[in-house]
Amino acid sequence: MGASKKESVEVEKREEEKKKSKKTQPTKKEKLSTEESLLHKKQEDTATDYKDDSSKDYKSAEESEAGDSETSGDEGFHNTGSNEGLANEGQSEDSEPDLGGEESDSSEDEVAPRNTVGDVPLEWYRDEKHIGYDIAGKKLKKKEKQDKLDSFLANVDDSKNWRKIYDEYNDEEVELTKEETKLIRRVLKGKAPHGDFDPYAPYVDWFKWEDSKHPLSNAPEPKSRFIPSKWEAKKVLGLVRAIRKGLIKFDKPKEEPRFYMLWGDDASSSEKTGHLSYIPAPKPNLPGHEESYNPSLEYIPTQEEINSYQLMDEEDRPKFIPKRFTSLRSIPAYENAVKDSFERCLDLYLCPRVRKKRINIDPESLKPKLPSRKDLKPYPATCYLEYRGHKGAVMSISTEASGQWIASGSSDGTVRLWEVETCRCIKVWEFGEVVQYVAWNPLPELPILAVSVGQDVFLLNTGLGNEETQRKVKELLHVATSTVLDGSGNKVSAWNWLQDDKHEGIRLQHFKTVYSVEWHRKGDYFSTVMPAGDSKAILIHQLSKKFTQRHPFKLHGLPVSAVFHPTRSIFFVSTKKNVRVYDLLKQKLIKKLETGLREVSSISVHPAGDNVIVGSRDGKLCWFDMDLSSKPYKVLKCHPKDINNVAFHRSYPLFASCSDDCTAYVFHGMVYSDLNQNPLIVPLEILRGHASSNGRGVLDCKFHPRQPWLFTAGADSLIKLYCH
């Protein structure tokens, strides 16, 4: 039993070997020489990596060989292209053409693909029994897929499996030859595919240098010269489309006129000449009836008329007196023929006939269209009242909130309180020193006047109002504890609140000269400016708490003036070059206005708070739109000398400026609520009347709080009121 089993196993092995020999028919590629087989055996160790990585790709190799017998005849015909392949070894579709001869790069030697479907995706044949059609139109049936285990065992036993590649397009396996593997290895190493390629070929000089200044190229013509340019075709197509749409128009040929005016002007001849500066000479007037040799009797003057010609001036005298002749033969020669010809030639020679392009523009059209001054009334135009009493230059003026009173400070050391309507001086305060600035409290219920004299600021009780108002004012102007400066080791402060019994008010001492005082809109805070005070040049004081603090920001330059915003907690500080805008609540810089002026002298804020005007020492006035830019919206060059002060009206669209040229300019400045519309600025009136004193003119100007009136203070010790 054991022997019979062994014999049956050996028989089965022989039958399996016979089946394998039938399936794998020998080809010419497999019939290699003994030397080549030894080389392949040596390379099997290095090719094991290829077997492992590509085993999945070659799993269907053995399965595809099962159906060779069905289409072996047709496929062999298409692969070899001759009947010898069928007769010799019965090649299947895996067989390849004879590679014994020399390889050629010609496309004629290449074997045509068995499948003729072209670029049709093979996915379309996924559910079909065929993969395409051959050259005869017959279906190419798919090969039956072999079991994966059998194909794997067959690949393991086949030493040449690493050379085989599955061709999905033709549904066949292709075995690479020795030469093809060499090509692949050379490409992987970065070398040229063909071994006979010389990368260091000798240089071929395509240029001919012998006896020639410029080399002549003998290089072969590039292929691009024989192929039509796609870019040029697109360009031409674009031009054709543009011509069809009418975007490109050709100049029509000029047609010369068949007819022309025989006695026409020579102006048309300038078109024929190419000179732009050519102007034809004017033709002399043609002779009329008077110049005729036989004019009518009405053109012939009488003897009396001829005698009257002698009494006329030579310019008014007629140059030609008509005469009558019976025939042309009796006409004498013209006396002035040579003279007239010479004068005409002289005129043509000396007259510079050059064409000048002149633009006829009406100067009035270049002016901006501004409304009429009559439509912008009321505004101050004439001097109505004069306030006399000061003996020196009036340095500053200030109007009370109700508009009934006005205060003025002068260089004679006095501060006067005036009634506006009657010009009556009600009260006088004497300080004995130049009064630099006066400022009235903006609240009507607090008739307090701030006066800067030297290094002191006095808060005075004007005595106006009823008893309750006076009681409230006296409480505000009372200092409970006064700090006295001495040199005995006590604390010395830069500012002190002192009770002033002489003037019945408060004396606020500073360490430098105070030049300006400005109140806050609520009437409790006021600021003082000391240009020589360095970091403490600007101080903010609170009247109710008798408290003083310095400006919390660094000053970039010498301060000139400081103004509070009319509605918000914003503080404007102007130096000689710039204006800085600070938010006192957020403690930060909001904006920096670049004036571009030589030196800023004064500043005023519009009642709405969005526009600012700045006066300068060089006579220029700048209007800033805070919402527009940090650069000036308008720069008005109005005064030839320094501008001392600028001011806005509280309710009317007016603003004014005063200067040392003894004038005050009044402007219409309308600010619109529409942000898209720019402010309208119109100059209205120039107010004159002050006299110059020591080179100074109008030192200050203020508007009446309710009426369109303007107060001006001059160096001639006068205060003038201009009304509409």
Disulfide bonds with the S-S distance in Angstrom:
none
